[in-house]
């Protein structure tokens, strides 16, 4: 897929602009005085040294960072250092500020300062709980909270907040661990390509139309599966798209790079759905029924588009464009292709998928104005979303010539990831049909070789190239037998 060109000035939005919010104030001088290394443009933070950005994260008596800055910096900082190192530095800054307060006239404000530190840690543990799977990070968290509680020995308000934060964090980590164990058990079947068949199955064997003949219902069940799978993806998983590309930083962030299965599993789902569509078409014996199968999937893809489920729509179109399906010219000649042409127009790759991006923008606007869950659904084409993050990272450098971190770049990466995460949290409004979902997730999928065999059995080879391919496949099957 073509790379994505991004113009920051035209697509940054207020929600992630980094503008100082009313009542927030600018970051104070801090213990190290590093705030002078922060560069603002029209009130928007655009660059700074890593040290200054870390100091900008830590509250003072008169300052608390904007939540969009907290999310963006915590998300992007892992490109430069592992979370436990950042926690250690946050702890150092807290100690330095505490010492200043204790030695100065503002000692009475120490409790207020401690409460702000706990609030920052609470936001961190809620947004990125899996940063604390690492023992070093958990040790740093305990060290910071221990220092903070020393100023609250009278009424225990801060201690109570820390206890609640810790309990929520442990619950999140336990849930993630259980989910990870379940995924590992299911992992072999997730990448199963299905059997290589020598001949087509009997015509009476169950196919998708025998399970669900309503395109809208199938599109709704696909949406269920999409939202279920995509909900297991977390912001830090998506940030690995950036981390993986920085070979100089990879060795620093090994802890982050071990949990990539959620991304792999979601990508595999797209491929499996494409292959399932091709399998359902190619395995049909009679041309009339193959025609009906193609028209059915066209209708399913159109319903996915109407729902806002672009990922399933693209997977279905990809399946119908696979060579074993696309070569069935006699079958396609009987298909009413007008609706398919419209779908392909929406997914036309020219001008960097301009048509798709226009449709996605429309779905996004509908979602923002929606009053019902049905209108809130936006499931983008995941491969294209990944490509956008990839090329956004590649086109713009992490560091500016003066050594500053190019925070303008990370605002935009954060904005896109935050928007994606908002879409993943929509609750699916459609009633779940376990029978249909079971078929979609467990039906045998032909390998590429088996698809060609079934395709040639349906419509024989038409040219020398196809005849040679068919001959080679038959020879391979005989040798295996």
Steps between C-alpha positions, in 0.01 A plus 500: 500500500628850423653710768308772677603863487400702804496877537499570872371856494183405318397198707590575859184541704437680830450175693864413450644840421711527811362847559508612860151454639324770705602475863786262426775756473842447350753266656699662777876524496540160666798372689718481195370811327451289186172668398701759310577222254133475399396676180141617453338630183169683531467354850567148373795290615692393190844391624726465799786309651413163653589634845276804459213286372535273805494799733194632316326173591549538875258729691609782729312688769355737236493278193342179375564378143224487241356147469569490127865576575513226764359244255720612211825514694444171681414337168793644305765487774537123456665569165788661692505313831318212674221594741693396812778747415244778453342410833840520666557848359151611606586378848823701502318817394241443773774467763669819380173694514412355841836610638445852368155517662627370832784754507289795384203702620250281309530195724126513565442426131685170520180302541342665194812417299484135613136475396590623151776239471253227593257634238773481235585142599129413494465631145812306399384170650155539343621594151797261485459235771717253313805722546498358852527135402872563519635439852730802474205728419297363790796551733535862388127555549522367857801722571320815383178424688699423817662844489166669429317338794751637750330840489152360564537315828221696673180419308620249241321657201798450269558148632140409422530633144822302450336182631207539260737570209712195581197272529365613161843453344536145633153410371589633153825303496326181612236535229768557236695196620193276479417629152857442386488138622175444313647647182804276522272196517305618196806612304558184290144507359519872428758448227365171366478516122266204472545175310630459149227315318540273201143531389204720580275408793155357430247757389287421806773613743407804707614838370453855625159534329383196692585680824397857415333621182437859617787734398412753772506239776836365382642854483381557857666178621823599324479834681466314830816304427687812388415698815579203722843454341593864471404570863802294610735748332644766733670834427845366590447210256451750220803700611708190433447576132737789564725324751561204270641730233758666721774241514704726727216503752381141469745366757377758750137401470508121494233484765260683268579280203403168654123553485427536130249219470195727505625676185593173330168337588299790361704503180454122468125544534496720189696238303280215625182684403637564150593133461164389639318707236715349226448151642122538513495605134748249359364196682154535341447240225227660288555829315152625591575457869844660466332802343259519791790472746687788337191721498437412865849610606465820297186577698676415826785737413251776419327450838840516671561832327164635617576394859846660492684167510761580236744230610260212428391670180859520377567138601198379301601700193856369531368144514297547182802653328730206576613335177312168548174696529575781255582252219150345509388706202199285411369535852567874517321549167176400674554733797331839517820693561365856532501481882846342499630781280375754757680315780823486302466872432494563876813288542682634195867527602571799274586835662587320823153344537337841474148359456533275804638784711205720401259224605693449826482871573124492444462202734715677760281811488189282530654328801579829673144624457337163576230444758496120463766229504405398145612839368820504706661200331820578310734211422775625267704283267763394750780445249455854370493641853829322574647633177399854595679473835798336330550773242417779741790369706728453199434836334558709813809470717494434873755774563542848359841644398532671840468164677143559616239227476261578215192501721282631219540159338401316815192717550374375164588135563327526837195666344458219249550228760260671742236524227551132416465403867176700522358290216604173665306581818159515329270228628358290216122562488412190298374177650769232497429180305738232633419258219598746227806620687613145562483429128690816410776421749533122455394415142780326304703740290673383183866570449598701193588175324165343583319811377667472160416131478134566576497794259646296212250220570218755469629670188786340312821685409458746213857575393845340498599654831191363676543163333858479628387599851224240497738231381750585773231487767374162386853361495554628854182328618594171337844509663343557840258214447 
